[in-house]
Amino acid sequence: MINKNLLLALIAVLVLASSAGLAKEPKELTVFTAASLTGAFGEIGQMYENETNIRVVFNFDGSQALRTQIENGAYSDLFASANKKQMNALKNDGLMNNSSVVIFTRNKLSLIVPKDNPANISSLSDLAKPGLKIVMGTKDVPVGDYALQIISNLGNNSSYGPEYKTKVLANVISQETSVNYVVTKVALGEADVGFAYVSDITENLASKVDKIDIPAEYNIIAEYPMGILLESKYPAESREFMNLVMSDEGKAVLEKYGFSPVESEPAKSEGTATAPTAKAAA
């Protein structure tokens, strides 16, 4: 016959174990996400919720702003950045599970103009026209950093002239802390042209803005890293979210929003571009 006190002790242990298990059961994941991923990750997040019944709470902002928030103690399970610079800073600070960090997609920039294109912009040469109103990201925002690299690439090409870079930068009327603000200003007609990601030209913006492609020899391939924070309470569930992003279903969503699968792009990392040629851009 089992001792009554022993039985009660066993029950207490089982209750505590059960409670501990329930306490670890996540009700939501917190994902700090680059603003350019708003549409794609919003859809993938819904897929994850449908599959797991775990809610995904996103914080969409400029990658540099997200990094600062994390450094200042904001809680997040995952971080998806629009460049490696911000991710590497968190890795160096010992805030990331470094082995979890992977490049999961790529993106590139284009010019965007209001639908009626009042400044009649048709090529990269037009960016140097006096009085043009250009909007771009700040130099600390990935999209702004990439834009400055593209302008430098163009300025180093004799087809655009030695004063091209100076003239273009003189036309910049606003530098925004998020690519979403760049797109909004152009869509509202507050600027003649802006530097944004190809992925920002979504279906709902197609009636408000047009895209002007930037030739590959001047453009920048942006690599997007994602990883799990060391402080994450739910690393296993965070890994499941990452796996969904990198699955065929997740890649299909990213491609729908204009992102490029990692394996489909040339092995050219952010901050590099093919050496500019003498031909003028279309």
C-alpha positions in Angstrom: 0.0 0.0 0.0 1.4 3.4 -1.0 2.1 5.8 1.8 -0.4 8.7 1.8 2.3 11.3 2.3 4.4 9.8 -0.5 1.3 9.8 -2.8 0.6 13.5 -2.1 4.3 14.3 -2.7 4.1 12.5 -6.1 1.0 14.4 -7.0 2.6 17.7 -6.1 5.6 16.9 -8.2 3.4 16.1 -11.2 1.4 19.3 -10.8 4.5 21.4 -10.6 6.0 19.6 -13.7 2.7 20.2 -15.6 2.6 23.8 -14.6 6.2 24.3 -15.7 5.4 22.8 -19.0 2.5 25.0 -19.5 4.5 28.1 -18.5 6.9 27.4 -21.3 4.1 27.1 -23.8 4.3 30.3 -25.9 1.3 32.3 -26.6 3.1 34.6 -29.0 6.5 35.2 -30.7 7.9 38.7 -30.9 9.7 39.4 -34.2 11.6 42.6 -34.9 11.5 43.0 -38.7 12.9 45.4 -41.2 10.2 47.7 -42.6 10.7 46.5 -46.2 9.4 43.0 -45.1 6.1 44.3 -43.8 3.9 42.7 -46.4 5.8 39.4 -46.8 6.3 38.7 -43.1 2.7 39.8 -42.3 1.5 37.0 -44.6 4.1 34.5 -43.4 3.2 35.3 -39.8 -0.4 34.5 -40.5 0.6 31.2 -42.0 2.6 30.4 -38.8 -0.3 31.3 -36.6 -2.6 29.1 -38.6 -0.2 26.2 -38.3 0.8 26.5 -34.6 -1.9 28.6 -32.9 1.0 30.8 -31.7 0.4 34.5 -32.3 3.2 36.5 -34.0 3.7 40.1 -32.8 5.8 42.1 -35.3 7.7 45.3 -34.7 8.3 46.7 -38.2 10.9 49.6 -38.4 14.2 50.6 -39.9 16.8 47.9 -39.1 19.0 50.4 -37.3 16.1 51.5 -35.1 15.3 47.9 -34.3 18.9 47.2 -33.4 19.0 50.2 -31.1 15.8 49.1 -29.4 17.2 45.6 -28.8 20.5 47.1 -27.4 18.4 49.2 -25.0 16.7 46.1 -23.6 13.6 45.7 -25.8 12.5 42.0 -25.8 12.4 40.1 -29.1 12.6 36.4 -30.0 13.8 37.0 -33.6 15.4 39.8 -35.6 15.2 40.1 -39.4 17.4 42.8 -40.8 17.7 44.5 -44.2 21.5 44.3 -44.0 24.3 42.5 -42.3 25.7 45.6 -40.6 22.9 45.8 -38.0 22.8 42.1 -37.4 26.6 41.9 -37.0 26.5 44.7 -34.4 24.1 42.6 -32.3 26.2 39.5 -32.8 29.3 41.3 -31.6 27.4 42.6 -28.6 26.6 39.0 -27.6 22.9 39.5 -28.1 22.3 37.0 -30.8 22.4 33.2 -31.0 25.1 33.5 -33.6 24.8 30.0 -34.9 21.1 30.6 -35.8 21.8 33.6 -38.1 21.3 32.9 -41.8 20.8 34.9 -45.0 17.2 34.1 -46.0 16.5 36.4 -48.9 17.8 39.2 -51.1 16.5 42.4 -52.5 17.6 45.3 -54.7 16.8 48.9 -55.2 14.8 50.8 -57.8 13.8 54.4 -58.3 10.1 55.2 -57.6 8.2 58.2 -59.0 4.6 59.4 -58.5 2.2 57.9 -61.1 1.9 61.1 -63.0 5.7 61.6 -62.9 5.5 65.5 -62.8 9.3 65.8 -63.1 9.4 63.6 -66.2 12.1 61.3 -64.8 13.0 58.5 -67.2 16.6 57.7 -66.4 19.3 57.9 -63.7 20.8 60.9 -65.5 17.7 62.9 -64.6 18.5 62.7 -60.9 21.1 65.5 -61.4 18.5 68.0 -62.9 18.5 71.2 -60.9 15.5 71.6 -58.6 14.5 67.9 -58.5 13.1 66.7 -55.2 14.7 63.4 -54.1 13.8 61.5 -51.0 15.9 58.6 -49.6 16.8 56.9 -46.3 19.3 58.2 -43.9 22.8 56.8 -44.2 22.2 54.6 -41.2 19.1 53.0 -42.7 20.0 50.1 -45.1 18.0 51.5 -48.0 19.7 54.9 -47.5 23.2 53.3 -47.3 22.5 51.3 -50.5 21.3 54.4 -52.3 24.5 56.3 -51.4 26.5 53.4 -52.8 24.5 53.5 -56.0 25.0 57.2 -56.4 28.7 56.7 -55.8 28.8 53.9 -58.4 27.2 56.3 -60.9 29.4 59.2 -60.0 32.5 57.0 -60.7 31.3 56.5 -64.3 32.5 59.0 -66.9 29.1 58.9 -68.6 27.5 60.8 -65.8 30.2 63.5 -65.4 32.5 64.4 -62.4 29.8 66.5 -60.7 27.0 64.0 -60.9 27.2 62.8 -57.3 27.3 66.4 -55.9 24.3 67.5 -58.0 22.2 64.5 -57.0 22.9 64.9 -53.3 22.1 68.6 -53.6 18.6 67.5 -54.7 17.9 65.4 -51.7 15.1 67.2 -49.7 14.5 64.5 -47.1 16.2 61.6 -45.5 13.9 59.1 -43.8 14.4 56.6 -41.0 12.4 53.9 -42.7 11.8 52.9 -46.4 8.1 53.1 -45.7 8.3 56.8 -45.2 10.2 57.2 -48.5 7.5 55.3 -50.3 4.7 57.3 -48.6 6.3 60.7 -49.5 6.6 59.7 -53.2 3.1 58.2 -53.3 1.7 61.4 -51.9 3.6 63.5 -54.5 5.7 65.2 -51.8 8.9 64.2 -53.7 9.6 63.7 -57.4 11.6 60.5 -57.0 12.8 58.2 -54.2 15.1 55.3 -53.7 13.2 52.2 -52.5 13.4 48.4 -52.7 11.9 46.6 -55.6 9.8 44.7 -53.1 8.1 48.0 -52.0 6.2 48.3 -55.2 3.3 46.3 -53.9 -0.1 45.8 -55.6 -1.8 48.4 -53.5 0.9 51.0 -54.5 0.8 50.1 -58.2 -1.8 52.8 -58.9 0.2 55.5 -57.0 3.8 55.0 -58.1 5.9 53.7 -61.0 9.2 52.0 -60.9 12.4 52.9 -62.8 14.9 50.0 -62.8 18.5 50.6 -61.8 20.9 48.6 -64.1 22.7 45.7 -62.4 26.1 47.3 -62.9 25.2 50.1 -60.6 22.7 48.4 -58.3 23.3 46.8 -54.9 22.2 43.3 -53.9 20.9 43.6 -50.3 21.3 40.5 -48.2 18.8 39.9 -45.4 19.9 38.0 -42.3 17.6 36.6 -39.7 18.4 35.0 -36.3 17.2 34.2 -32.8 18.0 36.4 -29.8 19.9 34.8 -26.9 17.2 36.1 -24.6 14.4 34.4 -26.5 12.2 32.3 -24.2 11.0 30.2 -27.1 14.0 29.3 -29.3 12.4 26.1 -30.6 9.3 27.9 -31.8 11.5 30.7 -33.2 13.4 28.1 -35.2 10.1 26.8 -36.5 9.2 30.3 -37.7 12.6 30.6 -39.4 12.1 27.2 -41.1 8.7 28.4 -42.4 10.3 31.6 -43.8 12.9 29.5 -45.6 10.5 26.8 -46.8 9.1 26.6 -50.3 5.9 28.2 -49.0 7.8 31.0 -47.3 10.0 31.6 -50.4 6.9 31.8 -52.6 5.5 34.6 -50.4 8.8 36.5 -50.5 9.0 36.2 -54.2 5.4 37.4 -54.6 6.5 40.6 -52.8 9.5 41.1 -55.1 12.3 39.5 -53.0 14.8 37.1 -54.5 15.5 33.5 -53.3 19.0 33.2 -51.9 19.9 30.5 -54.4 18.7 32.5 -57.5 21.0 35.5 -57.2 24.6 35.7 -58.1 27.1 35.5 -55.3 27.4 39.2 -55.0 27.1 40.6 -51.5 25.7 43.9 -50.3 28.0 46.8 -50.8 29.4 45.5 -54.0 28.5 46.0 -57.6 29.9 45.0 -60.9 32.5 47.5 -62.1 30.6 50.3 -63.9 31.0 50.3 -67.6 31.1 53.3 -69.9 27.6 52.8 -71.3 24.9 55.1 -70.1 22.0 53.8 -68.1 18.6 53.3 -69.6 
